[in-house]
Amino acid sequence: MPYLGEIAALVVAICWTLSALFFEKAGRKIGSLSVNIIRLVWAFLLLGVTLLFTKHTFFPLDATAYQWFWLGLSGIVGLFLGDLFLFKSYLLIGSRTATLIMSTVPVITATVGWFFLEEILSLKSILAIVISITGIVIAISDRRLKINVPVKGLLYAFGGALGQAFGLILSKKGIGDYDPISATQIRILFGMVCFIIMITLLRRWPKVKEALRDKSGIRAVSIGSFFGPFLGITLSLYAIQNTQTGIASTFMALVPVFIIVPSAIMFKEKITPHHVIGAIVSIIGVSLFFF
């Protein structure tokens, strides 16, 4: 079936839109650090149960040392460092400005993929990426964007973008034709261990323990974990197996566009003309990949 990678990447954007909504809700209740570790633990368990049904093993023991190295490294770079920098940037410059910087991920991914994986994009694909990113920028930028922001915050946001881009590249380097579910569990294991070490060093376990008592927060994290680290990341690896990383990351970057209507319903955020125009431009850009 043609366009399997593109379709999978589009579903990833939908999954990440849903997970972002639930993680935002959970973060307001139990804090971002607790959300980070709990979501990875939940996803690790869900992936293990899935592997029990598909491979009759809870853990991917069939992975080679090569796959462990590259997928593990991608988990550290993407799921630990990338998310750590991104959440830090939210505190310093706000989520809207940070998201604007994160829209550079497809460009970074396509560029690094060209050098690192020798992925050469066609002129049509480059045009589609440019149009899609333009639409995303239009959709998420408005007069509320902060112009005079701390340089440190901008660097954190750019670090988040680099983490996500290099996480995808390293994943493609390591996954080959390996099972995406097993590959995702390896990535999450390394990201989870890094967060465990950090929380231990910062002595934040009492905060995590307190978060576990918040039933509403845990419910939101659980739902977000299903759509994000479990389903979303697994499909993202399937996507990069079946299409170029630059193209896949463009579809995945559509979250700010997809989230407009749900955010308006759940958090009463106003939909403005630039939201609509940006969404239309992004859809036009993405549609070029299918022609």
N, C-alpha and C positions, 0 to 999 in steps of 0.2 A: 504493500500500500504506500503510495507516494505521500510526502509531507508528514510522515509519522513524527519526526523530530519537531517540526514546527507546531503540529497539533498538540503534542505533549507539552511543549514550552508554553503554549497558550493556556492549557489547563493548569500549568504551574502558576501562572499569573493569577488565575482565579483562586487557586488554593491559597496563595500567599496573601491575596486580598482578604480572604476570610480569616486567615490566621492573624493578620495585622490588626483587624478589628477586635478579635478576642484577646490578643496580647496587649493591646492598648487598654482594654477594659480591665484586664488582670493587673497590668502595671500600675494603674491608678489605685488598686487595692493593696497589692502586696510588694510593689517595688520591682524595678527592672532586673536587678541581680537575681532575685528569687525566681522571677519568671524565666530567666535564661537557664538556670540549672534544672529547674523542675521540668521545663519543656523538653530538654535533652534527655532527661531520665525517662520521661513518659514515652518519647519517641523510640528510645533504645529498647524499652520493653515491648512496645507495639511491633517493632521490626523483628524482635526475637520470636514473638508469638507467630508472626507471619512466616518466618523461616521454619518454625516447627511444622507448619502445615505444608510448606512447599519443598523443604529439603530435609525434614525430620531432624533438624538440629537447631539449637537456639542461637548458635554463634557461628560466624562464617569461617570455619576451620579450613575450608578448601582454598582460601586466598593464598597467593604466592607472596614471597617476601617483597617482590617488586610492587605488587598491588598494595600491600600493607604500607609500604614506605610512601608512595605517592598519594594514596587516598588518605592516609593518616596525616600527612603534611597538609593536604587540602582542608582537612577538618580543623587543624590548628589555625591555618591562615584565614579560612573563610568563616567557620562557625564560632571560633573563639576570638581571634584578633579583629576580624572584620566587624562582627557584631558588637564587640567591646568598644571599638572606636566609634561606631555609629551611635550607640546609645549615649556615649559621652558627649558626642557632638550635639545631640538633642538638648542636653542640659545647657550648653554654652551658646548655641546659635538658634535653637528652635528646630522642630521637626520639619517645618516647611522649607527653610533654607537648606537644611541638611539633605532633604529629599531632592532638592534641585541639583545639588552637587552629585548625588548618587545617580542622577540620570546620565552621567558620563560613563557609567559602567559598560554599556555596549561598545562604546568607542575604545575604551581601554582593553576590553576583552578581545575585540576584533584585531586591534593592533598587536597585542601580546600573542594572540593565536597565530597571527601571520609570521612573527619571528620565532616563536617557540614550537608551534605545531605545523608550520608551513601551510596554514589554511589561507588560501587566496580567495577573496570575495569577488564576485562579478560586479560590474558597474551598477547593475540593477539592484543588487543586494546592498551596496554602499548607499545608493540613493534612498532605498527603503529605510535603512537605518537612520540616515540624516533626517528624513521626513518624520519618522516615528519619534525620534528624540526631540525634534522641534515641537511636535504636538504635546509631548510630555511636559516640556519646559513651559509652553503656553498654559497648559492646564494647571500647573502647580505654582506658577508665579503670579503674584499680585502686589498691590501697594503695601501689604503687610510684611513683605519680605524685608528683613533687616539688612541695611547697607553697611553701616558701621558696626561690624561684628568682630569679636576677638579672633585674631589670626590663629590662635590655638584651636578654636572651634572649627574653623575652616580646614585646618590640617587634620583634625580628628575625622571630619566628614570625608575628606579625600582619602584618608586611611581606610575608612569603611568601604569606599568605592574600590580601592585597590584590593582590599581583602576579598570582597565578593568576586571581583574579576579574576584574580589569581587563584581563588578557590575553585572556580569553574575550570580554568586552564589546567591546574594540577589534577583535578578530578578526571578530566579527559585523558591526560597523560597516563593515569594509573588504571582507568577502568577497562579499556580495551573492549572485549566482548563479555566481560564479567557481569554477573547478575547485579542489576542496579539496587535491589533490596539489600543484598549483602554488602555492597559497596557503601551504601548510605549508612549502614550500621557501623562500619569501620570509621567513617568520617565522624559520625556522632560520638562514638566512643572516645576518640582523641579530643574532640571539642569539650566533651563532658569532663574528662579527666583534667583538662586545663582549668576549667571553671572550678572544679573541686579543689585543686591546689590553690587557686587564687582566693577562694572563699575561706579556706583553712588559714592561709597566711594573713588575711585581713580580719580573721576571727568574726566572720559574719554568719556562722551557723545558727546562732540564736534567732537572727532575723528570718532565716529560711524556715526554722522550726515554727516560728510564730506565723509565717505565711501559710504553712500547711494546715493551720487551724481555721483559715478563712475559706469556708465552703464555697462561697460565690467566686472568689478569686481562683481557687483550684479548679472549679468547674470551667471557668473561662480558659485557663491554661490548658486543661485537658482537651477541650475542643480545638483550641489553637494548635496544639501539638499534633493532633491528628491531621489537620489540613496543612500545617507548615512543615516541621522537620520530618514527619512520617511520610505523608503522601506527596507534598510539594518537592522536597529534596530528592526523593526517590525518582519522581517523574523528571526532575531537572537532569539527573544523570542519564535517564533513558533518552531525554531530548538531545543531550550533547553526544550520545552514541550514534544518533541518527541524523544529525545536521551539524553545521559549523557552529562553534561556540559564540561567535559574534552575532549570528542570526538568532540562536537560542536566547542569548542574553537580552536581545532587543524585545522579544516577546515577553520575557520575564520582567522587563522594566516597565511594563504597562500597568503595574499595580496602582500607581498614583492616579491613573485614568479610571481604572475599574472601581476604585474605592470611593469615587465622588458621590455616587448615589447612595450606597450603604452608609457612608459617613453622615450624609444629610438626614437619613432616617434614624440612625442610632444615636448620633451625637448632635443632631440639630444644626449641622453646618450648612451654611447657605451656598446654593449652587449659583454661580455667576456666569455671564456670557463667555468669559475666557475659559471656564471649565468645559463648556459645550464645544467651543471652537477647537480647543486643544484635543479633546476626545475625538472629534471628527478627523482632524489632521493625523492623529496617531493611527486611527483605523485605516485611513487611506495609505499611510506608509506601510503598515503591516500587511495590508492586502496585496501590495506589490510582490511580496514573497511568493504568492500563489499564482502569479501570472508570468 
